[in-house]
Structures are given as C-alpha cells and as structure tokens.
Amino acid sequence: MTFSRRGFPPENRGTIRSRGLRCLGLLILFLAAATLADTQEVAAQPEPSGTARSVNVGVYVSRPFVTEQAGGYDGMAIDLWEKIAGNLGLATHYVAYPTIRALVDATRSGEIDAAVTNLTITHDRAEAISFTQPWYDAGLRIMVLDQAPAGFWSVVTGLSNAGHLRAYAWLAFVIVLSTIVLTFFDRRFDKDFPRRWREGIAESFYHVMSVATSGKTARKNLFGWKGRVWSALWMVCGVAVVAYITSSVTSVMTAVSIEQGINSLADLPGRTPGVFTGSTAEDYLNEIGIGARSYSDIDEAVAALQAGRIDAIVADAPILEYHAHTHPEQKTAVVGSLFHPDKYGFAFPHDSDLTRQVTLQILDLQEDGAIEDLRLKYFGSSQ
C-alpha cells in the first residue's frame, strides 16, 4: 500500500475531502437556521411602548353612554373604552355614525376596527360581528308625554256612556220640583217667607241645593218634632246625592285616564310608538306585531312625540330615563316596568384580534370595581 507524505493512502484522500465538505455545509445550514430563528423572535416581540397601535372606533351618540363634546366624545362607554385603550396601548380615532344599524354595518364590513356605544348583544348581530363580555345590564321601557287630567268633554262622554247623565237629569228634575213645592209650602205656613215670587223661589232653591250638596240646611223648623224628622230625612238624601255624584265622576275620570294613557307594553297595540333605527326595540316590536315609526335618535323621536306624530317611544331604559331627568322642560315621563332585558358590549369584526384582548380588560375592570364606579358616576346609586 502506498502512503502519501502525510500518511494517508492516495485512494482515501477524496473520501476525506468529501466528508469535510459535507460537515462544512451542515455547519452553514445550522448557522443560517439559528439566524432565521433569531430574526423571527425579534419580529414577534411587541412594539416598543412608545409606539401605539392606531384603531378606528365607530360611535353612535346615545347619551349618557356616548355624548358629543367640543372636539371629541364623552360618556360612560367612551370612558370605559379609553381605560381599555390605555391599558392596551391603542391610539383611538373616533368615527361617528347616524344610526345603530349604520354602526353595525360598518363593523361587519371592516370599515372600522371597533364599535363603541350602548350596543345590545343579540343573536342576529353576533352572527355578523363579534362581541366582548357584557359590561352593562339594561332593557326596554316606554316614554310618554306627561298625561294631563281628563278633559271636560271626555268626562261628559264617559258619564253618558255609563248612564250617569240620565240619573243626573232625574236629580235635576227632583231639585226643581222640590224648589217649587217648598216655595208654595213656605208661602202658606211661614209668615216671614218673602212674598215676591222670585225672592221666594231663590230662597227655596238655596235650601234645596244646600241639602243636596252638603246635607245641611239652615231652614227654620215650623212643625216641631215632625219637622226635625223631615229635616233629618232631607239631610240623609243630600248625603246620598253627594256621595253618588262624587263616586260617579271620580270613577269616570279614572276610566278615561286609563283609556287615554299608555302605562305598559299591553297599551301599545292600536297606538303608534317610535323607535330608534336599527335598535333592539325596533326588532322586538316587529316580532310581536306592533308597527312603529323609526327615528335616528332620541331628540328626533321626542320632537315627534310632542308633535303628536307618535304616541310613545320604546327604547333602552337608561337612555329614556336619563333624557327625561335631564330635560324636565319637555314634560316627558318614563312609565311601566322594565321588559325585554338585554346587555351591552363592544363589537369588532369577526377576524379582529382585539375581541379577546378587550374582553379580558373588561373582566379585569369588572373585578376591580372600575365599571361600577363609572355607572355610579353617570347614573348614581338610584339606578
């Protein structure tokens, strides 16, 4: 066997060189893979704290959750979002939408990154957009104009329908007949009774009406104990007449007030309520078969209510209660109990990575009492 100067057989030189090249190639591949992993790790690291992620947030003005201020927006929903955005390092650019439906559509299409207002979580909306954990419990109520007392002619109509006017006519006949009989009686037996007919009739009419309205009379007794008995019977009749008139008028006024007023959801059939465009109130009334007129916001709806174009407004209870409290000059009232309870949440497009992050923030703020503090700030302890 022939050895080279370095001690290796000539036929093994190529094999050794080939193995060396393979080892060098493997080393190069290892270094390249390590460099790529380092690059990916650096890319996966969050942005520096000084760099904020910009998001477009759609809002719908709905006091006190979203209120338009000079140069921006305020309200409970805005305050809550600002807390969350600050914790997540988000820079917010607000975009206003005229109706709830427009806001939901913009969220579904990805035109905005988030929807912030008192947005009710529903099944249909959850199919189109993603919601966070609920942060407010609400429901629907009804707003009406302060109900004025029943008018004169409505009371007269009610008395007629109940048959009381006929009874009043008989009472009037008895009063006139009693006045005439008493006048002839006193002219014959009372020497102090006025001799002129008009004065005598006026005196008798006064005594009869005194008995009929108050059960009392100041008329002198002409027949001793018999006269006292007759006077007592007259007073009993007077008390009965007063009681009958009072009870009949009161019952009719109460019935007319109930018929003309709206006090609950059961009073809406046959009436025309107003709702906000795209709201859960609009969807709910459509489901139960009550037609409603749609308005963009509460100011437009209240104007229609005052103009008589609608009979009531059905909307989220906090919105109606807050508006009635802050606008006493509009003479509105929120009536009936809460119905169709619902919950508010923030919304995002389905593929948004913010949904889970914001939900975790809401849970943290609920646990530490921050959301309750916001509720007390805007609604007080009575809500």
Secondary structure, 3 states (H helix, E strand, C coil): CCCCCCCCCHHHHHHHHHHHHHHHHHHHHHHHHHHHHHHHHHHHCCCCCCCCEEEEEEECCECCCEEEECCEEECHHHHHHHHHHHHHCEEEEEEECCCHHHHHHHHHHCCCCEEECCCECCHHHHHHCEECCCCEEEEEEEEEECCCCCCHHHHHHHHHHCCHHHHHHHHHHHHHHHHHHHHHHHHHHCCCCCCCHHHHHHHHHHHHHHHHHHCCCCCCCCCHHHHHHHHHHHHHHHHHHHHHHHHHHHHHHHHHHHHHCCCCHHHCCCCCEEEECCCHHHHHHHHCCCCCEEECCHHHHHHHHHCCCCCEEEEEHHHHHHHHHHCHHHCEEEEEEEEEEEEECCEECCCCCHHHHHHHHHHHHHHCCHHHHHHHHHHCCCC
